[in-house]
Amino acid sequence: MAEFIELAGVRYEVDNMGYLLNPTQWDTEIRDWLAAKEKIELTQDHQKIMEYLRAHFLKSKEHPGGRMIIMALPRIFGKEKGQAQYFSELFPGGFNQAYKIAGLPIRHSCC
């Protein structure tokens, strides 16, 4: 069942778990609201990951998988921060938490 959130005069439709249903509606208002709900204080590094996730999703219409994300981290951050542990520090709720704050729908596993 969908719910509506209104922020700064804009209505956003989210599912019952808080995932934005229309990724093209994502903006800083809903991003900040989603991050606050997830108890995440956003940094530039969070934003870099969200930009990667969104670019991949909007181009391919598929979520980048966990392995793909981890392999992209050194390109995004360089060798020092480009590790799975750093991703986990940024998004302790894992990949789905990152997808949610990035305004992407929940990723359903096939198996």
Z-matrix of the N, CA and C atoms (Angstrom, degrees):
N
C 1 1.454
C 2 1.527 1 109.03
N 3 1.283 2 116.31 1 130.99
C 4 1.464 3 121.38 2 -177.75
C 5 1.526 4 110.62 3 -84.52
N 6 1.320 5 113.80 4 151.49
C 7 1.460 6 122.05 5 174.83
C 8 1.523 7 106.94 6 -125.37
N 9 1.318 8 115.54 7 161.66
C 10 1.455 9 119.97 8 176.51
C 11 1.519 10 109.39 9 -117.92
N 12 1.323 11 115.59 10 136.89
C 13 1.457 12 123.73 11 176.04
C 14 1.525 13 105.75 12 -116.04
N 15 1.312 14 117.79 13 134.15
C 16 1.464 15 119.79 14 175.99
C 17 1.519 16 108.93 15 -114.14
N 18 1.327 17 115.35 16 123.14
C 19 1.461 18 122.81 17 179.66
C 20 1.521 19 108.31 18 -132.78
N 21 1.304 20 117.02 19 127.22
C 22 1.471 21 122.38 20 177.62
C 23 1.525 22 111.76 21 49.96
N 24 1.330 23 116.06 22 39.27
C 25 1.455 24 120.63 23 176.65
C 26 1.516 25 115.69 24 80.77
N 27 1.328 26 118.06 25 5.17
C 28 1.466 27 121.96 26 179.62
C 29 1.530 28 108.29 27 -112.58
N 30 1.336 29 116.24 28 134.71
C 31 1.468 30 121.69 29 176.98
C 32 1.515 31 109.59 30 -95.48
N 33 1.317 32 115.66 31 128.18
C 34 1.457 33 122.86 32 178.53
C 35 1.523 34 108.02 33 -116.27
N 36 1.317 35 116.24 34 135.82
C 37 1.456 36 120.47 35 177.59
C 38 1.525 37 108.70 36 -98.79
N 39 1.328 38 115.86 37 126.24
C 40 1.461 39 121.91 38 178.78
C 41 1.523 40 108.74 39 -125.49
N 42 1.329 41 115.44 40 156.15
C 43 1.459 42 118.91 41 176.37
C 44 1.528 43 109.67 42 -81.28
N 45 1.328 44 116.60 43 -177.77
C 46 1.466 45 120.01 44 -176.29
C 47 1.525 46 113.51 45 -68.83
N 48 1.325 47 118.13 46 -9.01
C 49 1.467 48 121.39 47 176.13
C 50 1.528 49 111.73 48 -104.02
N 51 1.327 50 116.77 49 1.56
C 52 1.458 51 120.72 50 176.43
C 53 1.513 52 115.67 51 92.38
N 54 1.337 53 118.17 52 9.48
C 55 1.465 54 121.34 53 178.09
C 56 1.525 55 109.76 54 -82.51
N 57 1.302 56 116.41 55 133.83
C 58 1.460 57 122.38 56 177.89
C 59 1.529 58 108.90 57 -63.79
N 60 1.311 59 117.44 58 129.87
C 61 1.464 60 120.78 59 -177.17
C 62 1.524 61 113.24 60 -83.68
N 63 1.312 62 117.92 61 -23.00
C 64 1.462 63 121.40 62 178.87
C 65 1.531 64 108.41 63 -120.76
N 66 1.346 65 117.74 64 96.98
C 67 1.464 66 120.32 65 -176.42
C 68 1.526 67 114.50 66 -58.44
N 69 1.330 68 117.70 67 -23.30
C 70 1.466 69 118.97 68 179.86
C 71 1.523 70 111.91 69 -74.60
N 72 1.321 71 117.41 70 -11.64
C 73 1.463 72 121.38 71 177.85
C 74 1.527 73 112.20 72 -83.44
N 75 1.306 74 117.84 73 -9.09
C 76 1.466 75 122.67 74 -174.78
C 77 1.519 76 110.37 75 -60.49
N 78 1.310 77 115.72 76 133.29
C 79 1.459 78 122.20 77 175.34
C 80 1.525 79 108.00 78 -151.83
N 81 1.318 80 116.85 79 -175.92
C 82 1.466 81 119.16 80 -175.61
C 83 1.522 82 112.27 81 -65.50
N 84 1.320 83 118.08 82 -30.95
C 85 1.475 84 120.46 83 179.67
C 86 1.520 85 111.04 84 -63.28
N 87 1.333 86 116.59 85 -52.52
C 88 1.466 87 119.29 86 -178.22
C 89 1.527 88 110.35 87 -71.37
N 90 1.323 89 117.38 88 -35.22
C 91 1.471 90 120.44 89 176.72
C 92 1.521 91 110.33 90 -57.32
N 93 1.326 92 116.66 91 -49.99
C 94 1.464 93 120.44 92 -178.20
C 95 1.525 94 111.69 93 -65.95
N 96 1.327 95 117.04 94 -36.20
C 97 1.460 96 121.22 95 178.39
C 98 1.528 97 110.30 96 -65.74
N 99 1.345 98 116.19 97 -46.37
C 100 1.466 99 120.36 98 178.94
C 101 1.525 100 110.98 99 -62.30
N 102 1.323 101 116.94 100 -42.55
C 103 1.470 102 120.66 101 179.38
C 104 1.527 103 110.65 102 -62.33
N 105 1.318 104 117.31 103 -42.84
C 106 1.467 105 120.53 104 179.17
C 107 1.524 106 110.77 105 -62.88
N 108 1.339 107 117.12 106 -40.99
C 109 1.467 108 120.82 107 177.39
C 110 1.523 109 111.23 108 -62.05
N 111 1.330 110 116.54 109 -32.06
C 112 1.467 111 122.16 110 179.73
C 113 1.529 112 112.07 111 -89.62
N 114 1.334 113 116.55 112 0.36
C 115 1.472 114 122.82 113 -179.33
C 116 1.533 115 112.16 114 60.34
N 117 1.332 116 114.94 115 41.82
C 118 1.463 117 122.51 116 178.51
C 119 1.524 118 108.33 117 -113.37
N 120 1.326 119 116.62 118 125.50
C 121 1.466 120 121.49 119 172.24
C 122 1.523 121 107.17 120 -91.20
N 123 1.304 122 115.94 121 112.10
C 124 1.461 123 120.84 122 -173.08
C 125 1.523 124 112.69 123 -72.07
N 126 1.328 125 113.88 124 141.06
C 127 1.460 126 122.81 125 175.08
C 128 1.529 127 108.06 126 -124.56
N 129 1.318 128 115.63 127 177.07
C 130 1.468 129 119.42 128 175.54
C 131 1.525 130 110.92 129 -62.26
N 132 1.323 131 117.50 130 -32.55
C 133 1.464 132 119.66 131 179.16
C 134 1.527 133 111.49 132 -67.85
N 135 1.318 134 117.54 133 -38.40
C 136 1.468 135 119.44 134 173.38
C 137 1.528 136 109.21 135 -59.02
N 138 1.328 137 115.57 136 -45.50
C 139 1.458 138 120.43 137 -177.59
C 140 1.531 139 111.19 138 -61.39
N 141 1.315 140 117.77 139 -39.44
C 142 1.469 141 120.62 140 178.99
C 143 1.522 142 110.94 141 -60.74
N 144 1.325 143 116.44 142 -43.08
C 145 1.464 144 119.61 143 179.02
C 146 1.528 145 110.06 144 -66.34
N 147 1.320 146 116.90 145 -44.14
C 148 1.468 147 119.42 146 179.97
C 149 1.526 148 111.25 147 -61.93
N 150 1.311 149 117.70 148 -38.53
C 151 1.467 150 120.57 149 177.15
C 152 1.523 151 110.61 150 -62.13
N 153 1.338 152 116.79 151 -42.14
C 154 1.468 153 120.88 152 177.46
C 155 1.535 154 110.20 153 -62.18
N 156 1.338 155 116.74 154 -48.98
C 157 1.465 156 120.78 155 -178.61
C 158 1.525 157 111.19 156 -59.30
N 159 1.317 158 116.14 157 -46.11
C 160 1.461 159 120.77 158 -177.36
C 161 1.532 160 111.63 159 -67.37
N 162 1.312 161 117.01 160 -42.86
C 163 1.469 162 119.92 161 179.87
C 164 1.526 163 110.07 162 -60.41
N 165 1.320 164 116.66 163 -44.82
C 166 1.463 165 120.36 164 179.81
C 167 1.530 166 110.35 165 -63.51
N 168 1.324 167 116.34 166 -47.78
C 169 1.468 168 120.49 167 -177.40
C 170 1.529 169 111.76 168 -64.00
N 171 1.311 170 117.35 169 -46.03
C 172 1.463 171 120.00 170 -176.92
C 173 1.531 172 112.02 171 -68.25
N 174 1.333 173 116.50 172 -27.31
C 175 1.466 174 120.08 173 178.38
C 176 1.530 175 111.47 174 -80.36
N 177 1.339 176 116.35 175 -46.33
C 178 1.463 177 120.02 176 -172.47
C 179 1.525 178 114.24 177 -101.48
N 180 1.341 179 117.03 178 -11.71
C 181 1.468 180 122.83 179 -175.72
C 182 1.531 181 111.70 180 64.55
N 183 1.324 182 116.04 181 20.28
C 184 1.464 183 122.15 182 176.56
C 185 1.515 184 108.81 183 -133.13
N 186 1.321 185 115.25 184 149.72
C 187 1.460 186 119.93 185 174.56
C 188 1.525 187 109.20 186 -71.89
N 189 1.317 188 118.32 187 142.17
C 190 1.460 189 117.69 188 168.76
C 191 1.527 190 107.11 189 -69.65
N 192 1.303 191 116.71 190 135.72
C 193 1.460 192 120.77 191 179.18
C 194 1.518 193 111.29 192 -73.64
N 195 1.311 194 115.46 193 167.61
C 196 1.458 195 120.94 194 -178.37
C 197 1.515 196 113.34 195 -55.87
N 198 1.308 197 116.29 196 -46.31
C 199 1.470 198 119.96 197 -179.79
C 200 1.533 199 110.95 198 -62.01
N 201 1.328 200 116.49 199 -41.33
C 202 1.463 201 120.59 200 179.58
C 203 1.534 202 110.46 201 -63.21
N 204 1.331 203 116.19 202 -41.49
C 205 1.465 204 120.29 203 179.13
C 206 1.520 205 110.23 204 -63.04
N 207 1.320 206 116.86 205 -48.60
C 208 1.469 207 121.03 206 -178.42
C 209 1.526 208 110.39 207 -61.01
N 210 1.329 209 117.08 208 -39.40
C 211 1.468 210 119.88 209 179.34
C 212 1.527 211 111.54 210 -69.06
N 213 1.335 212 118.00 211 -25.16
C 214 1.469 213 121.44 212 179.74
C 215 1.524 214 112.38 213 -81.86
N 216 1.320 215 118.31 214 -19.45
C 217 1.466 216 120.68 215 -175.06
C 218 1.526 217 114.43 216 -55.86
N 219 1.350 218 120.17 217 -43.79
C 220 1.469 219 118.32 218 177.90
C 221 1.531 220 113.07 219 -61.50
N 222 1.339 221 117.30 220 -33.18
C 223 1.473 222 119.92 221 176.75
C 224 1.527 223 110.54 222 -69.77
N 225 1.316 224 116.67 223 -35.08
C 226 1.458 225 121.10 224 -177.55
C 227 1.524 226 111.19 225 -75.90
N 228 1.344 227 116.52 226 -43.63
C 229 1.464 228 121.15 227 -170.49
C 230 1.519 229 115.47 228 -115.93
N 231 1.323 230 117.97 229 -11.87
C 232 1.447 231 119.42 230 -172.19
C 233 1.522 232 109.86 231 90.02
N 234 1.310 233 115.18 232 174.04
C 235 1.462 234 121.57 233 -172.28
C 236 1.530 235 113.03 234 -62.95
N 237 1.317 236 116.88 235 -39.12
C 238 1.463 237 120.57 236 -172.85
C 239 1.531 238 113.18 237 -64.24
N 240 1.325 239 117.13 238 -45.22
C 241 1.465 240 120.92 239 -178.01
C 242 1.528 241 112.32 240 -100.63
N 243 1.302 242 118.35 241 -6.44
C 244 1.455 243 122.05 242 -172.57
C 245 1.508 244 114.23 243 -80.89
N 246 1.325 245 116.29 244 56.52
C 247 1.463 246 120.75 245 -177.88
C 248 1.524 247 109.86 246 -134.42
N 249 1.326 248 115.47 247 157.74
C 250 1.465 249 121.22 248 -179.28
C 251 1.524 250 111.71 249 -57.72
N 252 1.308 251 117.07 250 -36.39
C 253 1.464 252 120.39 251 -178.98
C 254 1.532 253 110.73 252 -60.62
N 255 1.316 254 117.24 253 -39.55
C 256 1.463 255 120.03 254 179.73
C 257 1.527 256 110.59 255 -66.97
N 258 1.332 257 117.27 256 -40.52
C 259 1.462 258 120.26 257 175.78
C 260 1.525 259 109.60 258 -57.79
N 261 1.322 260 117.16 259 -43.91
C 262 1.470 261 121.61 260 -179.89
C 263 1.520 262 112.29 261 -64.76
N 264 1.321 263 117.24 262 -30.93
C 265 1.463 264 120.06 263 175.81
C 266 1.530 265 110.42 264 -69.55
N 267 1.320 266 116.41 265 -39.13
C 268 1.462 267 120.70 266 179.79
C 269 1.528 268 111.66 267 -71.96
N 270 1.320 269 116.22 268 -43.06
C 271 1.462 270 122.48 269 -177.27
C 272 1.528 271 109.23 270 -126.44
N 273 1.338 272 117.41 271 79.68
C 274 1.467 273 119.64 272 -177.21
C 275 1.525 274 113.11 273 -62.25
N 276 1.330 275 117.56 274 -18.89
C 277 1.464 276 121.49 275 176.83
C 278 1.518 277 113.19 276 -84.56
N 279 1.316 278 117.45 277 4.91
C 280 1.458 279 121.74 278 175.09
C 281 1.524 280 114.79 279 84.71
N 282 1.320 281 113.94 280 -165.41
C 283 1.462 282 120.99 281 -174.53
C 284 1.527 283 112.03 282 -62.28
N 285 1.333 284 117.36 283 -42.43
C 286 1.468 285 118.80 284 -179.07
C 287 1.520 286 111.77 285 -62.93
N 288 1.326 287 117.77 286 -33.65
C 289 1.466 288 120.00 287 176.14
C 290 1.531 289 110.06 288 -64.65
N 291 1.314 290 116.52 289 -41.52
C 292 1.466 291 120.60 290 177.95
C 293 1.530 292 110.41 291 -64.76
N 294 1.341 293 117.12 292 -43.21
C 295 1.462 294 120.18 293 177.61
C 296 1.524 295 110.48 294 -59.23
N 297 1.332 296 116.24 295 -43.71
C 298 1.469 297 120.56 296 -177.16
C 299 1.523 298 111.08 297 -61.00
N 300 1.330 299 116.93 298 -50.70
C 301 1.464 300 120.14 299 -177.26
C 302 1.529 301 110.95 300 -67.04
N 303 1.339 302 116.47 301 -29.09
C 304 1.465 303 121.24 302 177.46
C 305 1.526 304 112.27 303 -77.70
N 306 1.335 305 116.99 304 0.32
C 307 1.453 306 120.44 305 176.62
C 308 1.511 307 114.74 306 79.27
N 309 1.332 308 116.70 307 21.17
C 310 1.460 309 120.91 308 179.29
C 311 1.523 310 109.85 309 -98.65
N 312 1.331 311 117.37 310 154.42
C 313 1.464 312 119.05 311 177.18
C 314 1.529 313 110.18 312 -68.29
N 315 1.323 314 115.28 313 163.15
C 316 1.458 315 119.13 314 178.41
C 317 1.526 316 109.12 315 -62.46
N 318 1.305 317 115.51 316 144.89
C 319 1.464 318 120.25 317 177.81
C 320 1.515 319 107.51 318 -94.81
N 321 1.310 320 115.61 319 122.85
C 322 1.462 321 120.99 320 178.25
C 323 1.519 322 108.27 321 -96.97
N 324 1.312 323 116.40 322 130.05
C 325 1.464 324 120.74 323 176.46
C 326 1.516 325 108.87 324 -76.59
N 327 1.294 326 114.59 325 147.79
C 328 1.465 327 118.52 326 -178.42
C 329 1.522 328 111.89 327 -79.98
N 330 1.356 329 118.00 328 -26.57
C 331 1.469 330 119.89 329 -173.23
C 332 1.512 331 112.06 330 -132.84
